[in-house]
Amino acid sequence: MMRRCAAVFACALLLSSFAPRAEALFHLAVLDEVLTSYGGNPNEQFIEVRMLAGSQNLVANSVFAAFDNTGAYVGDLLVVPSNVANSGAGTRWLIGTSAFQSATGLAPDFVMPAGVLPTGGGMVCFGGGGGALPQNPPTWSRTNFGTYVDCLAYGTYAGSTNTVIGTPTPLNGDGHSLQRIGASTHNNAADFTCGDPSTPQNNAGATVSMPATTSCSACPSSPDAGCVSGFAKGALLIKEAPDGKEKLLVKMVGGPALAQTDLGNPLSGDGTAYRVCIYDDTSALVGEVDVERAGDTCGSAPCWSALGGDPPSGRGYKYKDASLSADGVLEILYKAGAAGKSKALVKGRGAGLPDGIAPMLQSSTSATVQLRGSDAPKCLSLTVTDIKKHDPTFFKAKK
């Protein structure tokens, strides 16, 4: 439109007409889906943007900037070379690496270089310098977060926060994507879930389905400092011998105020999957127990049931599987409640339980256990320091 101005006066009038709707050209959009690696290949990456309204396709000279897990600026992933053709609420456009295009056959709208977007943890931001149109040339400061439209901080990110990201999500985009839930509340922890499958879509509407190659609920390499703690009592018991008599017990009692949906919703097939993560006194991950049975049937009944009503108004969830088919887990109980009333319990038994955890803890002076959900707003954490027994086949400790 600007190129059609025939005189300076006409251009000035047109520019003035933009003033009341300064966010009507590319600002009404969000980072909708991000994949940082796939199948163990860090070169397969994509970032999808979703428009929230029409006329949001004037994206030439906008910038995708990458930051590491400390919040330090790494570099530009891409300075967008041109506008995209299609616009409208829900319309998407896509940047991706050449390796992503080769692996999937889906052509991104723009190709970005591999090796800039951090895996494991970091941040990506999309913006244009703060004006109605992206600044050309884009010489604005990449550390001025007021100039960005949207940011996503993920995984092990421990840098500074701002009003664009809110609370970072502890989920990462390795082996599965990070997918936005609905619009934006400027709170990454609440706005994003783990995507399985990933469903990138370019501006022409072409898409592919990419099943996760890494569990959505995978444990981080060290305890997540953002997990809810403050349980008054608790215990961790791991018994790995004799064969067939193995046991697992995780107990967290007397916790802070929690709601049913703080731990997600495992009742449907695309619901929350859970994982128990166990760490030694050096904060090293020594074992994990995986329960990916959201919405499944155990015998003739659903594996998961709601306590006190369906979410969001119930009191929690219960899992029961006599067949021990998910890493030997027999029972999971999560009870929400007021401060001092919340609790969580995980029980497992038999040869299906993961082994090798007890010997990793035999010289540890403490252990941390965390219960994580693939898309849960919160995770639960307990550190036990009162060691009752620890040897190569048996670990027992309390708080």
Buried (B, 14 or more C-beta within 10 A) or exposed (E): EEEEBEEEEEBEEEEEEBEEEEEBBBBBBBBBBBBBBBEEBBBBBBBBBBBBBEEBBBBBBBBBBBBBBEBEBBEBBBBBEEBBEBBEEEBBBBBBBBBBBEBBEBBBBBBBBBEBBBBBBBBBBBBBBBBBBBBEEBEBEBEEBEBBBBBBBBBBBBBEBBEBBBBBBBBBBBBBBBBBEEEBEBBBBBBBBBBBEBBBBBBBEEBBEBEBBBBBBBBBBBBBEBBBBBBEBBBBBBBBEEEEEBBBBBBBBBBBBBBBBBBBBBBEEEBBBBBBBBBBBEEEBBBBBBBBBBBBEBEEEBBBBBBEEEBEEBBBBBBBBEEBBBBBBBBBBBBBBEEBBBBBBBBBBBEBBBBEBBBBBBEBEBBBBBBBBBBBBBBBBBBBEEBEEBEEBBBBBBB
